[in-house]
Amino acid sequence: MTPDDSDTDDVTAPPDSAAADSSRSDEDLDRRRLIRWIAVLAFAVPVIVELLTFGGLIENTLFPGGDGDTGGTATDGTETATATPGEDAVGVGDELLPDEPTVETVEVSEVRGESASSRTYVLRVAVENTTENSVELRLTGVTLRDGASLESVSTTGAIPAGGAGEVTGAWGLPTDSMPVAVDVVLLRDGDESTSRSVPLKRPPIRG
């Protein structure tokens, strides 16, 4: 055997075979990575959906009505505001319009009646006029839990500077309904200065 014959017997793998093996290995690696990502997404998507749903439930529970209208201005330029639930709600002992210079204290806020079909909501407010102008407080209606409104106007009449007065409003309630807000108007020297829907704390029921 010549040296040249010995060299020809030492056969190596063709370059094309090595490249094919490398390509196949890369494909297997990419396939494993794809399967891994699919598994991660299959687990993560339901978890994210559950978290978003749970977060929405918490938001609706803690902040009901967060997208609602909370105020505005009447066409005649007087200040207006709509009822907002929560800390702004008033009950017995609270001031009806705390941002006004006059003092309007709720003395009575209760539902009277022996049955759900014959009840009346009664609201009495005492007013101290600490301003230098005459004032008048009017209770013009109430809003019920279902959004319906009951209109009936009661007034203190004109209260002179340094004087005091009171107003009592009464509204017959439909069956199983409760008031959630009262509409009030404050006048100064006969001119309307404030018109507002004030949220109410849940009134007690007196049989």
Secondary structure, DSSP 8 states (H G I E B T S, - for coil): --HHHHHHH-----HHHHHHHHHHHHHHHHHHHHHHHHHHHHHHHHHHHHHHHHHHHHHHHHSTTTTS---EE-TTS-EEE----STT-B-TTSBSSTTSSSEEEEEEEEEE-SSTTSEEEEEEEEEE--SSS-EEEEEEEEEETTS-EEEEEEE---B-TT-EEEEEEEEEE-TT--EEEEEEEEEETTEEEEEEEEEB----EE-
